[in-house]
Amino acid sequence: MAEDGETRVQVPLLDLRLQYRALRGEIDAALARVVASQQFVLGPEVEAFEREIADYCGAPEAIGVGSGTDAILLALMALGVGPGDQVIVPTYTFFATAGCVARLGAEPVFADVDPATFHVTPETVERAARRCRRARALVPVHLFGRAAELESLESVAAALGLAIVEDAAQAIGAHDARGRRVGSAGHLACFSFFPTKNLGGFGEGGLVTCHDADVADTVRTLRVHGMKPRYHHQMVGLNARLDAIQAAVLRVKLRHVEAWHAARARNAAHYEELFRKAGAGPADVPLDAGGLPLRFPTDVASPGRHVFNQYVIRVPGARRDALRAHLAAHGIGSEVYYPIPLHLQECFRELRERTGPLPVAEAAARETLALPIYPELEPAQREAVAEAVLDFLSPD
């Protein structure tokens, strides 16, 4: 590490200014186009983006919406999920996955996750299903940019009579084990364009993809208060429209997202090389198996693809927060995704008794830490991050 008086390499968790500098001319022209048109909500800019993103995702239908949360909410509404229904969701994920279920008056039924991938598995879904009376859907999350194993989940969902709604908020461009791009195979898939995502806008934005034209039409109607035609309300929807400014920015960024995916993968491979040399192990090796107490995420075998929206390591829970403080002291950003599993959140207290412990997710909440992975990271920055982590974890 740098000695006292030396300038340390600064590594924020994310620096979007670098991305904007590289694309400033393209983005400013796109924004000027929208301003000149004075069409700010839906309209031709959104329609063009929907066509382009549908082609990218390999889905026949793509509907731009106001946020990733809106996407999940609208997908569940389109399936008719409501009071008395239950939806199986992972407990280790962002709140919106379960919050949208509860917002519709349905009950989220929490499933534990795999210790290496942090995804729900057929076994954890089946265990959760035993607590269900009226399960309607399964929401697998493609967490941190790695696609869940949809083939096995599709089999168990079919056996249980569940529709699949993919939460792909963190995984646009990821491929599953069969090489299918997320959002191209399930009943519906939901994406977020929050600025921190691999494909992020200048604010909130989201997307629903699906294969069924009738379902797509329902989502489009629901996003405008259930209105079709104008001022004729066929159903009770909500205001969940995508802004034209967001669509314009996303159209520019979509042209670059594959290069950013590749850069994130290179960054991840560099981290892995540095951590392996120091005696750390991959995510599928338990922490108590010996060696340096650090487990790193690995890429997936082709034709699968991990897009590394986050790069999440695992360390002993008793040391995780101290490691984060150590990194901050050295000018390195980090984040905990997620410190409290959803089944332990206060708003779901009434569900705890019948949920019971979900030990893998609870351990992950204590042991995981996200490191900088954004595409513009320089080699010296990656080395500074790894050095700081290893300096803290290595024995004296």
TIDOKOL-62940 format. One record per residue (C-alpha): residue in three letters; x, y, z. Coordinates in pm, 1 decimal. Each point is the difference from the previous one (the first is absolute). Example, Ala and Ser with C-alpha at 12.3 -4.5 7.8 and 13.67 -1.06 7.14 Angstrom:
% residues 2
{"Ala", {1230.0, -450.0, 780.0}}
{"Ser", {137.0, 344.0, -66.0}}
END
This chain:
% residues 396
{"Met", {0.0, 0.0, 0.0}}
{"Ala", {101.3, 362.7, -33.5}}
{"Glu", {225.7, 129.7, 274.4}}
{"Asp", {-94.7, 303.3, 207.8}}
{"Gly", {24.5, 313.6, -208.6}}
{"Glu", {-44.8, -185.9, -331.4}}
{"Thr", {-303.7, 52.7, -219.2}}
{"Arg", {-220.6, -306.0, 4.8}}
{"Val", {-188.9, -117.9, -306.1}}
{"Gln", {-362.2, 103.6, 48.0}}
{"Val", {-259.2, -255.9, -109.2}}
{"Pro", {-367.2, 94.4, 39.8}}
{"Leu", {-255.4, -277.7, -7.2}}
{"Leu", {-133.6, 153.2, -323.7}}
{"Asp", {97.8, 305.4, -202.5}}
{"Leu", {-259.0, 82.8, -264.8}}
{"Arg", {176.4, 323.3, -92.3}}
{"Leu", {253.6, -201.2, -200.8}}
{"Gln", {-274.0, -162.4, -205.0}}
{"Tyr", {-165.6, 333.2, -70.3}}
{"Arg", {326.1, 161.6, -108.5}}
{"Ala", {53.0, -272.2, -259.3}}
{"Leu", {-354.8, 32.3, -136.6}}
{"Arg", {-66.6, 367.4, 56.9}}
{"Gly", {-35.5, 93.7, -367.4}}
{"Glu", {-239.9, -284.5, -75.9}}
{"Ile", {-207.6, 53.9, 312.2}}
{"Asp", {-21.8, 377.0, -32.6}}
{"Ala", {-121.2, -40.1, -358.9}}
{"Ala", {-264.7, -251.5, 110.2}}
{"Leu", {-121.3, 231.5, 276.6}}
{"Ala", {-15.2, 292.3, -239.8}}
{"Arg", {-210.8, -211.0, -234.8}}
{"Val", {-254.6, -64.0, 274.4}}
{"Val", {-8.2, 363.2, 109.0}}
{"Ala", {-56.2, 111.4, -359.8}}
{"Ser", {-286.8, -246.8, -36.7}}
{"Gln", {-164.9, 109.0, 327.3}}
{"Gln", {-132.3, -357.7, 36.0}}
{"Phe", {114.7, -103.7, 344.3}}
{"Val", {-222.2, -293.2, 101.2}}
{"Leu", {-23.3, -314.8, -213.1}}
{"Gly", {-15.6, 96.1, -369.5}}
{"Pro", {233.7, -89.0, -289.2}}
{"Glu", {321.0, 3.5, 206.2}}
{"Val", {-137.9, -260.4, 238.2}}
{"Glu", {-143.1, -204.3, -286.0}}
{"Ala", {339.1, -6.7, -173.3}}
{"Phe", {171.1, -105.4, 320.6}}
{"Glu", {-254.1, -276.6, 54.6}}
{"Arg", {72.2, -141.7, -346.1}}
{"Glu", {376.1, 16.0, 51.0}}
{"Ile", {-0.8, -150.5, 349.8}}
{"Ala", {-240.2, -277.4, -105.0}}
{"Asp", {244.6, -95.6, -272.9}}
{"Tyr", {289.8, 8.6, 247.9}}
{"Cys", {-181.8, -215.8, 255.4}}
{"Gly", {-131.7, -246.1, -258.5}}
{"Ala", {-360.2, 62.6, 104.1}}
{"Pro", {-288.4, 77.9, -236.5}}
{"Glu", {-159.2, 246.8, 241.9}}
{"Ala", {166.4, 273.9, 207.1}}
{"Ile", {-190.8, 263.2, 197.9}}
{"Gly", {183.2, 298.2, 148.2}}
{"Val", {-119.0, 93.0, 348.5}}
{"Gly", {85.5, 245.2, 274.7}}
{"Ser", {238.5, -212.3, 207.7}}
{"Gly", {110.4, -353.5, 74.6}}
{"Thr", {-249.0, -4.7, 285.8}}
{"Asp", {-278.8, 100.6, -239.0}}
{"Ala", {110.1, -283.2, -229.2}}
{"Ile", {-45.9, -263.6, 270.2}}
{"Leu", {-326.2, 151.1, 118.4}}
{"Leu", {-146.2, 16.0, -351.6}}
{"Ala", {114.2, -353.1, -86.6}}
{"Leu", {-173.5, -139.7, 307.6}}
{"Met", {-309.9, 209.0, -69.2}}
{"Ala", {-11.3, -130.2, -356.9}}
{"Leu", {-5.5, -353.3, 141.8}}
{"Gly", {-290.5, 92.0, 225.8}}
{"Val", {189.5, -37.3, 327.5}}
{"Gly", {-196.4, 150.6, 287.3}}
{"Pro", {-135.3, -48.3, 350.7}}
{"Gly", {5.3, -360.8, 118.7}}
{"Asp", {274.0, -98.6, -245.1}}
{"Gln", {356.1, -94.6, 85.0}}
{"Val", {318.4, 56.0, -197.8}}
{"Ile", {327.7, -179.9, 69.7}}
{"Val", {297.5, 237.0, 9.3}}
{"Pro", {359.9, -23.6, 120.9}}
{"Thr", {62.5, 154.7, 338.4}}
{"Tyr", {346.4, 120.7, -103.1}}
{"Thr", {-71.3, 276.5, -250.6}}
{"Phe", {-101.6, 363.4, -30.9}}
{"Phe", {-322.0, 88.4, 179.5}}
{"Ala", {-208.9, 69.3, -311.7}}
{"Thr", {-12.3, -369.9, -89.0}}
{"Ala", {-220.2, -69.3, 301.2}}
{"Gly", {-133.9, 349.6, 55.9}}
{"Cys", {-194.2, -9.9, -327.1}}
{"Val", {-166.3, -325.8, 104.7}}
{"Ala", {-109.1, 151.4, 330.3}}
{"Arg", {-113.4, 322.0, -167.7}}
{"Leu", {-256.3, -205.1, -198.0}}
{"Gly", {-137.4, -153.0, 319.1}}
{"Ala", {163.7, -334.5, -71.5}}
{"Glu", {244.7, -178.6, 228.9}}
{"Pro", {370.1, -37.4, -79.5}}
{"Val", {117.1, -349.5, 91.3}}
{"Phe", {372.6, 12.9, 63.1}}
{"Ala", {241.4, -260.4, -133.2}}
{"Asp", {359.6, -55.1, 105.0}}
{"Val", {281.9, 20.6, -254.5}}
{"Asp", {302.7, -189.6, -122.9}}
{"Pro", {316.3, 94.8, 194.9}}
{"Ala", {212.5, 46.4, -313.4}}
{"Thr", {-237.9, 170.3, -245.3}}
{"Phe", {-248.0, 157.2, 246.6}}
{"His", {-282.7, -119.5, -225.8}}
{"Val", {-307.7, -198.1, 95.5}}
{"Thr", {29.7, -366.9, -95.2}}
{"Pro", {-261.2, -264.7, -78.9}}
{"Glu", {46.8, -137.5, 350.9}}
{"Thr", {-47.6, 334.1, 175.6}}
{"Val", {-300.7, 80.7, -219.0}}
{"Glu", {-158.3, -335.0, 83.2}}
{"Arg", {58.6, 58.1, 371.1}}
{"Ala", {-161.1, 342.8, -26.1}}
{"Ala", {-291.6, -148.5, -194.0}}
{"Arg", {-80.3, -226.0, 297.5}}
{"Arg", {-93.5, 317.1, 188.9}}
{"Cys", {-238.6, 110.4, -275.1}}
{"Arg", {-373.8, -32.5, -22.7}}
{"Arg", {-52.9, 190.0, -326.4}}
{"Ala", {330.1, 59.2, -176.1}}
{"Arg", {-37.6, 179.6, -332.6}}
{"Ala", {350.6, 91.4, -112.0}}
{"Leu", {372.7, -36.9, 53.3}}
{"Val", {233.0, 300.0, -26.9}}
{"Pro", {359.3, -121.4, -44.1}}
{"Val", {258.0, 278.0, 20.6}}
{"His", {302.4, 7.0, -230.0}}
{"Leu", {204.0, 145.0, 284.2}}
{"Phe", {315.8, 207.3, -45.7}}
{"Gly", {0.3, -58.8, -377.8}}
{"Arg", {2.7, -380.2, -4.4}}
{"Ala", {-293.1, -180.3, -158.3}}
{"Ala", {-191.1, -243.5, 217.9}}
{"Glu", {-27.9, -359.8, -120.4}}
{"Leu", {-328.8, 49.6, -176.7}}
{"Glu", {-21.1, -347.9, -150.3}}
{"Ser", {-27.2, -171.2, 337.6}}
{"Leu", {-219.8, 275.2, 141.5}}
{"Glu", {-235.8, -25.9, -297.2}}
{"Ser", {-45.8, -369.5, 72.5}}
{"Val", {-87.2, 49.7, 365.3}}
{"Ala", {-223.0, 299.4, -81.4}}
{"Ala", {-190.7, -205.8, -255.8}}
{"Ala", {-46.6, -281.2, 252.3}}
{"Leu", {-134.6, 248.5, 255.3}}
{"Gly", {-216.4, 186.7, -252.4}}
{"Leu", {189.4, 328.0, 39.4}}
{"Ala", {60.3, 274.2, -253.3}}
{"Ile", {358.6, 126.2, -10.3}}
{"Val", {72.9, 371.8, 20.5}}
{"Glu", {373.2, 55.9, -40.7}}
{"Asp", {147.4, 279.8, 209.9}}
{"Ala", {281.2, 95.7, -235.6}}
{"Ala", {55.2, 346.9, 145.5}}
{"Gln", {372.1, -66.4, 46.6}}
{"Ala", {62.2, -227.1, -296.2}}
{"Ile", {-79.9, 150.5, -338.1}}
{"Gly", {212.4, -184.6, -256.5}}
{"Ala", {73.5, -299.9, 222.3}}
{"His", {-40.8, -349.6, -148.0}}
{"Asp", {-127.9, -309.2, 177.2}}
{"Ala", {167.5, -340.8, -23.6}}
{"Arg", {-166.2, -66.1, -337.5}}
{"Gly", {122.1, 330.1, -141.3}}
{"Arg", {-340.3, 168.8, 17.2}}
{"Arg", {13.2, 368.6, 79.2}}
{"Val", {-199.1, 85.4, 313.2}}
{"Gly", {-340.2, 135.6, -90.8}}
{"Ser", {-30.6, -217.5, -307.6}}
{"Ala", {-151.4, -315.1, 147.8}}
{"Gly", {-228.7, 47.9, 301.5}}
{"His", {-364.7, 102.6, 16.6}}
{"Leu", {107.8, 357.6, 79.2}}
{"Ala", {329.1, 164.1, 93.0}}
{"Cys", {66.3, 325.4, 180.2}}
{"Phe", {295.7, 234.7, -40.7}}
{"Ser", {120.5, 313.4, 172.9}}
{"Phe", {185.5, 290.7, -159.3}}
{"Phe", {95.8, 162.5, 329.7}}
{"Pro", {327.1, 188.6, -57.8}}
{"Thr", {213.4, -260.6, 180.4}}
{"Lys", {-103.6, -280.7, -234.8}}
{"Asn", {215.8, -123.3, -289.6}}
{"Leu", {-249.0, 179.7, -223.7}}
{"Gly", {-103.6, 299.7, 206.0}}
{"Gly", {-189.7, 314.6, -83.1}}
{"Phe", {3.9, 352.6, 139.2}}
{"Gly", {-254.1, -88.0, 267.0}}
{"Glu", {-267.7, -263.7, 40.9}}
{"Gly", {-106.6, -235.5, -277.3}}
{"Gly", {-103.0, -359.0, -51.6}}
{"Leu", {-114.9, -259.4, -251.1}}
{"Val", {-226.7, -302.0, -27.6}}
{"Thr", {66.1, -262.7, -266.9}}
{"Cys", {-228.7, -286.6, -93.9}}
{"His", {-99.7, -229.4, -286.1}}
{"Asp", {-377.6, 27.2, 15.2}}
{"Ala", {-142.9, 294.2, -194.7}}
{"Asp", {-317.0, 5.7, 210.9}}
{"Val", {199.1, 15.2, 324.1}}
{"Ala", {216.1, 275.3, -146.0}}
{"Asp", {-312.5, 194.4, -91.7}}
{"Thr", {-123.4, -36.4, 357.8}}
{"Val", {329.2, 135.1, 137.8}}
{"Arg", {-13.4, 294.6, -242.1}}
{"Thr", {-354.1, 78.2, 112.0}}
{"Leu", {82.4, -35.5, 369.0}}
{"Arg", {293.4, 242.2, -25.2}}
{"Val", {-239.0, 281.5, -101.1}}
{"His", {-259.4, -39.7, 276.1}}
{"Gly", {-170.9, -289.0, -179.5}}
{"Met", {-107.8, 239.3, -274.1}}
{"Lys", {-89.2, -118.7, -351.7}}
{"Pro", {-109.0, 196.3, -197.2}}
{"Arg", {69.4, 340.2, 151.2}}
{"Tyr", {-210.7, 69.2, 311.0}}
{"His", {-163.7, -342.5, -24.6}}
{"His", {128.0, -212.5, 287.9}}
{"Gln", {-27.0, -374.5, -52.8}}
{"Met", {177.4, -78.0, 327.9}}
{"Val", {159.5, 179.8, 293.5}}
{"Gly", {362.2, 58.1, -89.3}}
{"Leu", {260.6, 253.5, 105.1}}
{"Asn", {219.8, 272.7, -139.6}}
{"Ala", {309.5, -199.1, -99.6}}
{"Arg", {110.0, 154.9, -328.3}}
{"Leu", {358.7, 24.1, -122.6}}
{"Asp", {121.8, 353.6, -65.5}}
{"Ala", {129.1, 83.5, -346.1}}
{"Ile", {317.0, 150.7, 146.8}}
{"Gln", {81.5, -332.5, 167.1}}
{"Ala", {-72.3, -186.9, -323.1}}
{"Ala", {229.0, 231.6, -196.1}}
{"Val", {287.2, -46.2, 244.4}}
{"Leu", {-52.2, -375.9, 8.9}}
{"Arg", {0.4, -22.9, -379.6}}
{"Val", {346.9, 155.5, -0.4}}
{"Lys", {127.5, -220.7, 279.6}}
{"Leu", {-145.5, -317.4, -149.8}}
{"Arg", {250.4, 34.6, -285.2}}
{"His", {284.0, -26.3, 253.6}}
{"Val", {-133.4, -248.8, 254.3}}
{"Glu", {171.9, -304.6, -151.6}}
{"Ala", {339.3, 169.2, 31.1}}
{"Trp", {-80.5, 85.7, 361.7}}
{"His", {-98.8, -359.9, 73.2}}
{"Ala", {333.8, -114.0, -142.4}}
{"Ala", {190.9, 254.5, 209.3}}
{"Arg", {-176.3, -110.8, 317.9}}
{"Ala", {88.4, -361.5, -79.1}}
{"Arg", {365.6, 98.3, -48.6}}
{"Asn", {-1.6, 183.5, 331.1}}
{"Ala", {-148.6, -303.9, 172.0}}
{"Ala", {260.9, -229.0, -156.7}}
{"His", {279.2, 228.4, 125.2}}
{"Tyr", {-139.6, -4.3, 353.0}}
{"Glu", {-29.2, -377.9, -16.5}}
{"Glu", {361.2, -33.9, -111.5}}
{"Leu", {123.3, 216.7, 287.0}}
{"Phe", {-217.0, -173.6, 260.0}}
{"Arg", {88.5, -351.2, -118.8}}
{"Lys", {372.4, 76.7, 23.9}}
{"Ala", {-53.7, 103.3, 360.7}}
{"Gly", {-172.9, -328.8, 90.0}}
{"Ala", {-365.8, 101.1, -23.3}}
{"Gly", {-255.0, -236.9, -148.3}}
{"Pro", {-303.1, 18.4, -229.9}}
{"Ala", {-354.3, 53.7, 121.5}}
{"Asp", {-88.8, -369.5, 1.8}}
{"Val", {268.0, -76.8, 262.4}}
{"Pro", {-133.8, 47.7, 355.9}}
{"Leu", {175.1, 262.5, 210.2}}
{"Asp", {89.2, -259.0, 261.4}}
{"Ala", {179.4, -218.3, -255.8}}
{"Gly", {334.8, 166.0, 72.2}}
{"Gly", {233.6, 229.3, -186.9}}
{"Leu", {-30.4, 375.9, -1.6}}
{"Pro", {-345.3, 85.3, 143.2}}
{"Leu", {-129.1, 159.1, -319.6}}
{"Arg", {-230.2, -140.0, -266.1}}
{"Phe", {-32.7, 172.4, -336.8}}
{"Pro", {-269.7, -23.7, -269.6}}
{"Thr", {91.7, -187.5, -312.8}}
{"Asp", {-103.7, 39.3, -360.2}}
{"Val", {-231.3, -262.1, -147.4}}
{"Ala", {80.6, -252.2, -269.0}}
{"Ser", {-97.7, 83.2, -357.2}}
{"Pro", {-267.0, 34.1, -133.1}}
{"Gly", {-96.2, 154.8, 334.3}}
{"Arg", {116.2, 352.1, 80.0}}
{"His", {35.5, 198.5, 321.2}}
{"Val", {-19.3, 378.0, -52.0}}
{"Phe", {125.4, 95.8, 350.5}}
{"Asn", {-238.0, 278.1, 93.3}}
{"Gln", {160.7, -52.0, 340.1}}
{"Tyr", {319.7, -180.8, 98.5}}
{"Val", {-82.7, -155.4, 336.2}}
{"Ile", {258.1, -174.2, 213.6}}
{"Arg", {-59.0, -200.2, 315.3}}
{"Val", {202.1, 27.0, 321.4}}
{"Pro", {-60.4, -111.4, 361.3}}
{"Gly", {-295.6, 188.0, 141.4}}
{"Ala", {192.4, 108.6, 307.1}}
{"Arg", {245.8, 186.0, -224.5}}
{"Arg", {-217.8, 132.9, -281.6}}
{"Asp", {-87.2, 339.4, 147.7}}
{"Ala", {357.1, 57.8, 115.7}}
{"Leu", {121.4, -80.6, -351.3}}
{"Arg", {-241.4, 254.6, -140.6}}
{"Ala", {130.0, 262.5, 242.6}}
{"His", {357.6, -90.9, -98.8}}
{"Leu", {-82.5, 50.6, -367.4}}
{"Ala", {-166.0, 334.8, 69.0}}
{"Ala", {309.6, 113.3, 190.2}}
{"His", {200.5, -72.8, -314.8}}
{"Gly", {-232.3, 189.9, -233.2}}
{"Ile", {-175.9, -308.5, -135.3}}
{"Gly", {-376.6, -18.5, -31.6}}
{"Ser", {-202.4, -309.4, 83.3}}
{"Glu", {-359.2, -93.2, 79.2}}
{"Val", {-194.7, -271.0, 178.6}}
{"Tyr", {-263.4, -163.0, -222.4}}
{"Tyr", {-203.5, -82.3, 214.1}}
{"Pro", {42.1, 41.0, 376.7}}
{"Ile", {-343.3, -134.0, 100.9}}
{"Pro", {-179.4, -284.0, -182.3}}
{"Leu", {-355.5, 87.4, -88.5}}
{"His", {-156.7, -253.0, 237.1}}
{"Leu", {164.9, 187.7, 288.3}}
{"Gln", {-113.4, 346.3, -107.0}}
{"Glu", {-228.3, 172.5, 248.6}}
{"Cys", {-282.9, 44.0, -250.5}}
{"Phe", {-20.6, -379.0, -42.6}}
{"Arg", {8.6, -78.5, 372.3}}
{"Glu", {-340.0, -169.8, -10.1}}
{"Leu", {133.2, -255.3, -253.6}}
{"Arg", {303.0, -105.8, 204.4}}
{"Glu", {-160.5, -274.2, 204.8}}
{"Arg", {-112.4, -202.1, -298.2}}
{"Thr", {313.0, 83.3, -199.7}}
{"Gly", {247.3, -120.7, 261.2}}
{"Pro", {377.0, 37.6, -38.3}}
{"Leu", {155.6, 21.1, -345.4}}
{"Pro", {361.1, -59.0, 103.1}}
{"Val", {183.3, 34.5, -331.8}}
{"Ala", {-143.1, 344.4, -68.3}}
{"Glu", {56.7, 106.4, 359.1}}
{"Ala", {366.6, -99.7, -25.5}}
{"Ala", {36.2, 179.5, -333.7}}
{"Ala", {-136.2, 319.0, 153.8}}
{"Arg", {279.5, -14.2, 259.8}}
{"Glu", {283.1, -103.1, -230.8}}
{"Thr", {-31.6, 172.1, -338.4}}
{"Leu", {159.2, 320.5, -123.4}}
{"Ala", {-11.5, 162.0, -346.3}}
{"Leu", {319.7, 145.0, -147.1}}
{"Pro", {37.4, 251.9, -286.0}}
{"Ile", {-54.8, -165.5, -339.8}}
{"Tyr", {-104.6, 284.3, -234.3}}
{"Pro", {140.2, -23.0, -355.3}}
{"Glu", {239.3, 294.7, 18.9}}
{"Leu", {207.1, -139.7, 289.2}}
{"Glu", {372.0, 28.0, -71.5}}
{"Pro", {238.1, -291.5, 74.5}}
{"Ala", {162.4, 201.9, 278.1}}
{"Gln", {-340.1, 53.5, 161.0}}
{"Arg", {-84.8, -370.7, -12.3}}
{"Glu", {338.1, -81.9, 150.2}}
{"Ala", {-54.3, 256.7, 275.5}}
{"Val", {-335.9, -155.4, 84.9}}
{"Ala", {139.0, -353.6, 10.6}}
{"Glu", {304.8, 110.4, 196.5}}
{"Ala", {-213.4, 171.0, 262.2}}
{"Val", {-226.7, -304.3, 36.5}}
{"Leu", {292.2, -241.5, 22.0}}
{"Asp", {192.3, 225.4, 238.4}}
{"Phe", {-293.2, -15.5, 240.1}}
{"Leu", {-73.6, -374.1, -32.4}}
{"Ser", {348.3, -148.5, -29.5}}
{"Pro", {158.8, -137.8, 316.4}}
{"Asp", {282.6, 208.1, 149.0}}
END
